[in-house]
Amino acid sequence: MLVGLLREEALGERRVALVPAGVAAFKKAKVEIVIEQGAGVESGYSDSAYQDAGAEIASAADIVKRADVLVGVRPPKVSLRSGQVSVAIYDPLSAPAEVPAASGATIFSLDLIPRTTRAQAMDVLSSQSNLAGYLGVLLGATELTKILPMMTTAAGTLPPAKILILGAGVAGLQAIATARRLGAVVSAYDVRSAVKEQIESLGARFVELPIDAGDSQTSGGYAKAMGEEFYARQRQLLGDVLSEMDMVVTTALVPGMKAPILVTQAMAERMHPGSVIVDLAAERGGNCELTQPGETIIHNGVKILGPLNLSSKLATHASLLFSKNVVTFVLNMVKDGAIEMNMEDPIVTGSMVAKGGEIVHPAVREKLGLGSAS
């Protein structure tokens, strides 16, 4: 069995899906690895490091021709062949028509891996969101006109900054932890009241709003999309909280959907000049009505950051985590050095998007208006 790794071609993508340590793990499982020259350079991993781990260096054309499995961060921009396996973040719930099902390849999308205990070591969304939450706070701190911790000096005492985190998923919880480590006074809000204990365990105040969220969490542990009436009431109540904050970090995402608007223009205008909003949902349109994805704007003295692909900016560690996810995922389907897909394994069926020339994932088929798979 041969696993191939191509250079990432997506604009701004510096991560790599397999690091040298991952090569060694595959070799132990009797899986051979072939790497395109320079595939890991932007993440800090040299070709020689891959070769030392036991990988072969080859051209992209040779890899595509020979590899049984292609692994990547983003989908490969090559023609897949029938029977080949491709493992990457295809984002099929947002762009279902772009999945190359007609190629006959078996396509797995890592963002569809179910959030179960057994799948935790394969969960790329969590590993990468963790880093995004960390870096988001640091970016906001560099744009803020205040320091984060309280500081007592001969010239007087500076009070700590007040930070609000909206959304307490993986990114939000890491943002809370990072802001607390930097000395800020942190508050957090999430539609799921079940996360209150997690928020408070990190030393933040849980913001409770007098609004009934009902069943706000999916069986997979994600926040559910709520109705517009709920979001309107939520925005009204959160406006008072935002007006007291120096920084707001928004992290609310619903898989396969546009990010919900949590911060309207009117709410942002209640924040004082010099304050900052860091919108970690910018890639999905943003949680702030004013967010411009990929840009930093100033509105009424408030800076609004819309960073994209934050984990890629921490490419070395992001790749290390991503690689561990990928190796664990692929080896879950390897037996005696060959791919063996157990169609009774929810990790396999939950992440498989296409097989045998057709889309097989129920949610993706629904997005495309297709009936049940044959």
Secondary structure as UniProt FT lines:
FT   STRAND          2..5
FT   TURN            11..12
FT   HELIX           20..28
FT   TURN            29..30
FT   STRAND          32..36
FT   TURN            37..40
FT   HELIX           41..43
FT   HELIX           47..53
FT   STRAND          56..58
FT   HELIX           60..66
FT   STRAND          69..71
FT   TURN            82..83
FT   STRAND          85..88
FT   TURN            92..94
FT   HELIX           96..98
FT   HELIX           101..103
FT   STRAND          106..109
FT   HELIX           110..112
FT   TURN            117..119
FT   HELIX           120..122
FT   HELIX           124..143
FT   STRAND          151..153
FT   TURN            154..155
FT   STRAND          156..158
FT   STRAND          162..166
FT   HELIX           170..181
FT   TURN            182..183
FT   STRAND          185..189
FT   HELIX           193..195
FT   HELIX           196..201
FT   TURN            202..203
FT   STRAND          205..206
FT   TURN            219..220
FT   HELIX           228..242
FT   TURN            243..244
FT   STRAND          247..250
FT   TURN            255..256
FT   HELIX           265..269
FT   TURN            273..274
FT   STRAND          276..279
FT   TURN            280..281
FT   HELIX           282..284
FT   TURN            289..290
FT   TURN            293..294
FT   STRAND          296..299
FT   TURN            300..301
FT   STRAND          302..305
FT   HELIX           310..314
FT   HELIX           315..331
FT   TURN            332..333
FT   STRAND          334..335
FT   TURN            336..337
FT   STRAND          338..339
FT   TURN            343..344
FT   HELIX           346..351
FT   STRAND          352..355
FT   TURN            356..357
FT   STRAND          358..359
FT   HELIX           362..367
FT   TURN            368..369
//
